[in-house]
Amino acid sequence: MTVQQSDVLIVGGGLMGSAAAFFLRRRGQSVTLLERDQIGQYASGVNFGNVRRQGRYLGQLELANRSWALWKRLPELIDDDLEFIASGHMRVCYREDEIAELEAYAAAPEARELDLQIYRGRELHERFPFLGPDVKGGSYAPHDGHANPRLAAPAFARAAVRAGARIEERTEVAEVQKVGGGFLVGTTDGRQFSAERLLITAGAWGQKLSEQFGEPVPLDTNGPQMAVTEPVPYALPTVIGVYTKIPEEVIYFRQIPRGNIIIGGGYRSKPDMLTRRAQVEPRSILNQIQQMRRLLPGVGNLNIIRVWSGIEGYLPDSLPIMGSSGQVDGLYYAFGFCGHGFQLGPGVGDVMAELIATGSTSTSIEPFSIRRFAGTTAQRSKAS
């Protein structure tokens, strides 16, 4: 049997894996990417589409800034703009004490590149007159925006192929072995692939592979809830989301130039990991409608024309697994982005390519190391 060889083998064809394949080729590495279904089919293609830096863990902003610089270079970088619009992003709140928290975040040294502006009271409602009266304050990020998640991973994959990468869709991994100084991967259709280095970007299934190498992590799976309205005149370019500690109040929306308003937030569903399906949670859609009427009263009579969900991987500290293995030389991870990986995608691909090709990276990713779970009794993944 012929074993197909490359410098780097990537398992998982979402945005992280596709971007990593593209940037590895730019660094001269031969790359094969294996995707069980279709490129961008899961979390990468069904998320809200926020290209947002504000509100992130402060230690993640360096990575987010690197990724933002790549978003700004579209479509020059990959010959596709992904419908990216730097429309601004607004985080609003319903309570006065939450304004102080937004101010503290804006004042943090790590957030200086975001140029955050805090609004409250009359100034807020003059600047954003469509917001409901319950909104007390907000933090405006003028450079953040949104893009179309359905386009992102396929576009990076096409760019990677044009650059010389090999991408195999409908290719399910049956076993992964460390053999000598490299890795041997067998697929369910009997093929074999080998590489010196292995990058796991398998999203909500990443834990199943890391566990095989003695690095289990307590990854949980959830289905985000999304909805889209009928089109109306384009009048709301800014992405707006509610900052709150009350789960049912979490709501965010963006309007696209075609006029539809895309809505996310609220209760999540539990995906069926055997069928690889995530169901829409009716109570979440009803709650979204209620919360949107509070946040944006003018949408009260709009029709919802489509609802959907997806499968995302979450970790207890809301941080991803990213970097080199703590156990196996040549093994790398980038998965479990806890529902906020879309903006990071290009940056993650670039950083992982740099790390794999050179052995180090100029961007701090130590807080995301899988080593943080070493020595603990990791809960068995609900994705297994």
VMD Tcl script that draws the C-alpha trace (Angstrom):
set ca {
  {0.00 0.00 0.00}
  {1.29 3.45 -0.93}
  {1.72 5.80 2.01}
  {1.16 9.43 1.05}
  {3.78 11.61 2.68}
  {4.03 15.30 3.54}
  {5.87 17.54 5.98}
  {2.71 18.33 7.97}
  {-0.54 16.44 8.31}
  {-3.62 18.35 9.51}
  {-6.70 16.59 10.86}
  {-9.79 18.81 10.68}
  {-10.91 21.14 7.93}
  {-12.52 24.05 9.71}
  {-11.20 27.60 9.58}
  {-8.23 26.83 11.84}
  {-7.08 23.84 9.81}
  {-7.66 25.49 6.43}
  {-5.85 28.67 7.46}
  {-2.97 26.65 8.90}
  {-2.65 24.73 5.62}
  {-2.50 28.02 3.69}
  {0.13 29.61 5.92}
  {2.22 26.44 6.10}
  {2.42 26.42 2.30}
  {3.55 30.05 2.41}
  {6.39 28.85 4.63}
  {7.33 26.16 2.14}
  {5.95 23.15 4.04}
  {4.23 20.34 2.15}
  {0.76 19.86 3.66}
  {-2.05 17.31 3.60}
  {-5.34 18.16 5.31}
  {-7.89 15.45 6.10}
  {-11.53 16.38 6.69}
  {-14.14 13.77 7.61}
  {-17.00 15.64 5.96}
  {-16.79 18.96 4.08}
  {-14.52 21.93 4.65}
  {-16.13 24.37 7.10}
  {-19.17 22.18 7.72}
  {-19.28 22.44 11.50}
  {-18.54 25.31 13.92}
  {-16.53 27.30 11.38}
  {-19.43 27.55 8.95}
  {-22.45 28.01 11.20}
  {-21.30 30.55 13.79}
  {-22.54 34.13 14.16}
  {-19.75 35.68 12.09}
  {-18.38 38.15 14.64}
  {-14.95 39.55 13.76}
  {-14.67 40.89 17.29}
  {-11.70 41.62 19.53}
  {-13.31 43.52 22.38}
  {-14.61 41.45 25.25}
  {-11.98 38.75 24.88}
  {-9.76 37.48 27.65}
  {-7.07 40.17 27.82}
  {-4.31 37.59 27.35}
  {-5.90 36.63 24.02}
  {-5.82 40.11 22.51}
  {-2.28 39.75 21.16}
  {-3.46 36.79 19.09}
  {-6.67 38.61 18.14}
  {-4.68 41.66 17.00}
  {-2.48 39.47 14.80}
  {-5.58 37.94 13.29}
  {-7.22 41.35 12.78}
  {-4.19 42.47 10.76}
  {-4.81 39.49 8.44}
  {-8.54 40.22 8.13}
  {-7.59 43.74 6.98}
  {-5.50 42.23 4.16}
  {-8.45 40.45 2.57}
  {-8.99 39.86 -0.32}
  {-5.35 40.45 -1.27}
  {-4.30 37.55 0.95}
  {-6.58 34.76 -0.30}
  {-8.40 36.34 -3.26}
  {-11.69 36.50 -1.33}
  {-13.08 39.17 1.00}
  {-15.37 36.78 2.99}
  {-17.91 39.65 3.06}
  {-15.80 41.19 5.83}
  {-17.01 44.63 6.94}
  {-15.15 46.62 9.61}
  {-18.47 48.02 10.76}
  {-17.71 48.60 14.43}
  {-18.81 46.49 17.40}
  {-20.88 47.70 20.35}
  {-21.11 45.96 23.74}
  {-24.07 47.32 25.68}
  {-25.32 46.73 29.20}
  {-28.50 47.17 31.24}
  {-26.94 48.12 34.61}
  {-24.84 51.04 35.84}
  {-22.28 48.82 37.62}
  {-21.64 47.01 34.33}
  {-20.54 50.29 32.75}
  {-17.68 50.43 35.26}
  {-16.62 46.95 34.16}
  {-16.64 48.04 30.52}
  {-14.54 51.07 31.48}
  {-12.01 48.90 33.33}
  {-11.65 46.65 30.29}
  {-11.17 49.64 27.99}
  {-8.47 51.02 30.31}
  {-6.43 47.79 30.34}
  {-3.06 48.16 28.57}
  {-3.77 45.05 26.50}
  {-6.84 46.74 24.99}
  {-5.10 49.92 23.81}
  {-5.16 48.94 20.11}
  {-8.94 48.56 20.20}
  {-9.53 52.33 20.65}
  {-12.60 51.60 22.78}
  {-15.06 54.40 23.43}
  {-17.47 54.28 26.38}
  {-20.99 55.75 26.01}
  {-23.69 56.17 28.62}
  {-27.04 57.82 29.14}
  {-28.10 60.53 26.70}
  {-24.85 60.38 24.73}
  {-25.39 56.67 24.13}
  {-28.96 57.09 22.88}
  {-28.04 60.03 20.67}
  {-25.30 57.95 19.05}
  {-27.45 54.80 18.82}
  {-31.07 56.02 18.88}
  {-32.52 52.63 17.95}
  {-31.48 51.01 21.26}
  {-34.16 50.27 23.83}
  {-34.60 52.43 26.97}
  {-33.25 49.66 29.24}
  {-29.77 50.05 27.75}
  {-27.66 52.12 30.18}
  {-24.23 52.15 28.57}
  {-21.91 50.58 26.06}
  {-18.37 50.11 24.77}
  {-17.79 50.84 21.09}
  {-14.93 49.20 19.16}
  {-14.63 51.15 15.89}
  {-12.36 48.67 14.09}
  {-14.17 45.38 14.78}
  {-16.82 44.01 12.44}
  {-18.33 40.90 10.91}
  {-18.01 38.47 7.99}
  {-19.76 35.49 6.42}
  {-18.67 32.29 8.21}
  {-20.01 30.05 5.42}
  {-17.34 31.46 3.10}
  {-14.30 31.53 5.37}
  {-12.94 27.98 5.67}
  {-13.65 27.05 2.02}
  {-11.91 30.23 0.84}
  {-8.78 29.53 2.90}
  {-8.86 25.91 1.71}
  {-9.04 26.98 -1.94}
  {-6.14 29.37 -1.38}
  {-4.16 26.57 0.28}
  {-4.79 24.27 -2.69}
  {-3.72 26.98 -5.12}
  {-0.54 27.30 -3.07}
  {0.09 23.55 -3.36}
  {-1.62 21.97 -0.35}
  {-3.47 18.66 -0.65}
  {-6.95 18.59 0.85}
  {-8.94 15.38 1.21}
  {-12.62 15.79 2.06}
  {-14.89 12.85 3.01}
  {-11.85 11.25 4.59}
  {-12.37 9.91 8.10}
  {-9.42 9.10 10.35}
  {-9.54 5.57 11.75}
  {-6.27 5.53 13.71}
  {-3.32 7.77 14.46}
  {0.06 6.40 15.49}
  {3.41 7.84 16.42}
  {5.89 5.83 14.34}
  {9.57 6.58 14.80}
  {10.11 10.29 14.29}
  {6.78 10.88 12.59}
  {3.09 10.05 12.44}
  {1.09 7.48 10.50}
  {-2.63 8.05 9.95}
  {-4.97 5.38 8.61}
  {-8.40 6.26 7.21}
  {-11.63 4.30 7.14}
  {-11.30 3.81 3.39}
  {-7.95 2.06 3.81}
  {-5.54 4.82 2.85}
  {-2.48 5.83 4.84}
  {-0.83 9.22 5.29}
  {2.44 10.02 7.02}
  {4.15 13.21 8.13}
  {6.87 14.41 10.45}
  {4.44 16.70 12.24}
  {0.75 16.42 13.04}
  {-1.67 19.29 13.72}
  {-5.06 18.47 15.23}
  {-7.70 21.09 14.40}
  {-10.71 18.83 14.84}
  {-12.92 21.23 16.79}
  {-15.38 19.50 19.10}
  {-13.70 16.17 18.25}
  {-10.18 17.32 19.10}
  {-10.26 15.77 22.55}
  {-10.84 12.30 21.09}
  {-7.49 12.56 19.31}
  {-5.54 14.29 22.09}
  {-6.72 11.55 24.47}
  {-5.10 8.94 22.23}
  {-1.78 10.66 22.92}
  {-2.30 10.70 26.69}
  {-3.63 14.26 26.88}
  {-7.34 14.18 27.71}
  {-9.05 17.50 28.35}
  {-12.48 18.26 29.87}
  {-14.05 19.38 26.61}
  {-17.82 19.79 26.48}
  {-19.95 20.24 23.36}
  {-22.75 22.72 22.79}
  {-24.94 23.84 19.94}
  {-25.17 27.62 19.47}
  {-28.54 29.01 18.46}
  {-28.85 31.28 15.44}
  {-31.71 32.92 13.61}
  {-32.12 35.29 10.67}
  {-34.95 37.68 9.85}
  {-36.56 38.66 6.60}
  {-34.67 41.46 4.80}
  {-35.41 45.08 5.69}
  {-33.69 48.32 4.61}
  {-30.03 48.34 5.64}
  {-29.74 50.71 8.61}
  {-27.77 48.89 11.35}
  {-24.14 48.47 10.26}
  {-22.74 48.12 13.79}
  {-22.63 44.67 15.40}
  {-24.29 44.89 18.82}
  {-24.22 42.45 21.73}
  {-25.31 42.57 25.37}
  {-22.74 42.35 28.15}
  {-24.39 40.59 31.09}
  {-23.87 37.80 33.61}
  {-27.48 36.61 33.20}
  {-27.48 33.86 30.54}
  {-30.95 34.53 29.15}
  {-30.03 38.19 28.53}
  {-27.17 37.27 26.20}
  {-28.15 38.39 22.71}
  {-26.24 39.80 19.74}
  {-27.15 40.78 16.23}
  {-25.70 42.08 12.97}
  {-27.41 43.30 9.83}
  {-25.89 42.39 6.48}
  {-26.09 44.72 3.45}
  {-28.75 42.47 1.87}
  {-30.98 43.56 4.76}
  {-31.34 40.41 6.87}
  {-30.64 40.64 10.60}
  {-28.67 37.69 12.01}
  {-29.29 36.92 15.69}
  {-27.38 34.74 18.16}
  {-27.17 34.08 21.87}
  {-29.25 32.56 24.62}
  {-29.66 28.95 25.58}
  {-27.53 26.32 23.81}
  {-28.58 22.81 22.79}
  {-26.74 19.51 23.28}
  {-25.51 18.07 19.97}
  {-25.83 14.40 19.05}
  {-22.19 13.51 18.47}
  {-23.01 10.17 16.84}
  {-25.11 11.68 14.06}
  {-23.06 14.90 14.15}
  {-26.24 16.97 14.37}
  {-27.20 19.88 16.59}
  {-30.85 20.72 17.02}
  {-32.47 24.12 17.35}
  {-33.72 24.77 20.88}
  {-37.23 26.31 20.59}
  {-37.06 28.08 23.96}
  {-33.85 29.78 22.81}
  {-35.47 31.19 19.67}
  {-38.43 32.47 21.69}
  {-36.03 34.03 24.19}
  {-34.05 35.63 21.36}
  {-37.20 37.31 20.08}
  {-38.02 38.58 23.57}
  {-34.49 39.85 24.18}
  {-34.28 41.51 20.76}
  {-37.48 43.45 21.50}
  {-35.82 44.73 24.67}
  {-32.54 45.61 22.94}
  {-33.90 46.80 19.59}
  {-37.64 47.55 19.90}
  {-38.03 48.26 16.20}
  {-37.58 44.59 15.24}
  {-40.64 43.41 17.12}
  {-42.73 42.60 14.06}
  {-40.05 41.09 11.81}
  {-40.42 37.50 10.65}
  {-37.77 34.88 11.43}
  {-37.15 33.02 8.17}
  {-34.50 30.48 9.23}
  {-32.98 29.03 12.38}
  {-29.95 26.78 12.80}
  {-27.36 25.39 15.18}
  {-23.92 23.79 15.04}
  {-21.39 21.88 17.12}
  {-18.82 23.76 19.19}
  {-16.24 22.62 21.76}
  {-15.99 24.38 25.13}
  {-13.46 24.13 27.96}
  {-14.03 25.05 31.63}
  {-11.86 28.19 31.52}
  {-13.36 29.38 28.18}
  {-9.89 29.29 26.58}
  {-8.84 27.11 23.64}
  {-6.24 24.38 23.34}
  {-3.48 25.79 21.16}
  {0.22 25.02 20.80}
  {2.52 22.03 21.00}
  {1.77 18.78 22.79}
  {3.06 18.35 26.30}
  {3.73 14.65 25.67}
  {4.63 13.98 22.03}
  {7.27 15.64 19.86}
  {5.95 16.92 16.56}
  {2.31 17.01 17.71}
  {0.35 20.27 17.78}
  {-3.19 21.32 18.69}
  {-5.62 24.11 17.84}
  {-9.17 23.25 18.96}
  {-11.82 24.03 21.57}
  {-12.28 27.74 20.86}
  {-15.36 27.97 23.09}
  {-17.67 29.68 20.63}
  {-15.40 32.63 19.89}
  {-12.85 31.33 17.41}
  {-14.08 32.87 14.16}
  {-12.20 36.16 14.43}
  {-9.10 34.29 15.60}
  {-9.09 31.84 12.68}
  {-6.57 33.48 10.32}
  {-4.29 34.38 13.22}
  {-4.42 30.86 14.63}
  {-3.47 29.45 11.24}
  {-0.59 31.90 10.91}
  {0.71 31.31 14.44}
  {0.49 27.53 14.17}
  {2.32 27.61 10.82}
  {5.05 29.74 12.39}
  {5.32 27.42 15.40}
  {5.42 24.24 13.31}
  {7.87 25.59 10.73}
  {10.27 27.38 13.09}
  {9.76 25.84 16.53}
  {8.56 29.07 18.15}
  {6.11 31.90 17.63}
  {6.31 35.65 18.16}
  {2.75 35.72 19.55}
  {2.04 34.62 23.12}
  {-0.09 31.47 23.24}
  {1.17 29.95 26.50}
  {-2.17 30.51 28.33}
  {-3.78 28.12 25.82}
  {-1.35 25.22 26.27}
  {-2.82 21.75 26.76}
  {-0.33 21.40 29.61}
  {-2.68 23.37 31.85}
  {-4.81 20.23 32.14}
  {-1.89 17.88 32.83}
  {-1.97 16.21 36.23}
  {-5.68 16.76 36.66}
  {-8.45 14.25 36.28}
  {-9.93 15.44 33.02}
  {-13.61 14.78 32.67}
  {-14.35 12.39 29.88}
  {-15.38 14.38 26.84}
  {-19.08 14.55 26.13}
  {-18.02 14.41 22.51}
  {-16.91 10.80 22.89}
}
mol new
graphics top color blue
foreach p $ca { graphics top sphere $p radius 0.5 }
foreach p [lrange $ca 0 end-1] q [lrange $ca 1 end] { graphics top cylinder $p $q radius 0.2 }
display resetview
